[in-house]
Amino acid sequence: MKVSAILSAALIVVTAVTWQAEAADYTIDVSLDTSPNHVRNRSFRKFAEVLNEKSDGRLEMRIFDSASKYKGPMVATAVAQGAIDMAAPAHQHLSKYVPETGILLLPMFYGQEKDVIYKVVDGEVGKKLNKMIEDKLRVVVLGRPFDLGYGTVFSTDLRLTKPSDLEEQIVRVPGGAATLERYKVFKANPTQIPWSDVPQALQTGAVSTIWATQESVASSQLWDAGIKYAFEDKQAFIEYVPIISQKAWSKLPEDLQQLMIDTWDEMVDDVREVAAKAQEDSRQTNADHGIETVDPNPVDLAEMREKLMAAQPGIVDELGMDTDFINEVSQAVAAAAN
């Protein structure tokens, strides 16, 4: 009995020591409003795994999915206040604090290829934009943004074939003043609804048309909510910005801060490729579940681009964007496109 008691006590000690050895010195809690199988969530889980491995278990990231902590429009405020350590809001969710973060939603980016977009957001314009975000929200932007992909219009009952078909449609949009204004040029009625509330909005008939992406629709299985049609107009490109609260950042030693920065930069390009593949695969998945995607006539897109560009100065003024900065962005777009 004594031997047994001694062995049991030793086992408890060994277990406790093992647990302490495996416990991370630092934890970072991440709030994401998309589902666990969404490309953003999968990318962050990979990031967390690599960080844990490279830090020899000193740093652990805990991912909270499906808006279990905060919905998309609220998460930037939560990070700024230190209520959550980290998040990756889309540019449009940052635009209410920094209007200029809505640049990718402006008409000048309508139909632009990804290599043009990358040259702008990864260059001097992107660096200045990140500095604006950091100064306004008092957060740290970890590095270059990563992709969700081009926005697509989906509908439960209307087969869209040209941009003008959006006239008078009530369209769910993810947010962002630039998106709201852009849809007004389409003569549509945009309404902001958090992604986590979209399935219910579709099922109750609150909206029948939404702006999302092929991947987002597939990961949330929105064919079950009635989605039947898609219109691949590629009117804007959606990216996520990795931000971490100053409160959480200041607790990390310099070597772990640098590890997060370096690891993120090493992974971004691969994450972007994964996102592109996810959109392609998701379009096929959606088709397999009965969602028909229409690719618009380039002539129709060119005509809509002309209308949108004519409205851009008014949109910039309405949103209170810095005109000097927007002029710099325009020059960067022109240079990248040549």
Secondary structure, 3 states (H helix, E strand, C coil): CHHHHHHHHHHHHHHHHHHHHHCCCEEEEEECCCCCCCHHHHHHHHHHHHHHHHCCCCEEEEEECCCCCCCHHHHHHHHHCCCCCEECCEHHHHCCCCHHHHHHHCHHHCCCCHHHHHHHHCCHHHHHHHHHHHHHHCEEECCCCEEEEECEEEECCCCCCCHHHHCCCEEEECCCHHHHHHHHHCCCEEEECCHHHHHHHHHCCCCCEEEECHHHHHHCCHHHHCCCEEECCCCCEEEECCEEEHHHHHHCCHHHHHHHHHHHHHHHHHHHHHHHHHHHHHHHHHHHCCCEEECCCHHHHHHHHHHHHHHHHHHHHHHCCCHHHHHHHHHHHHHHHC
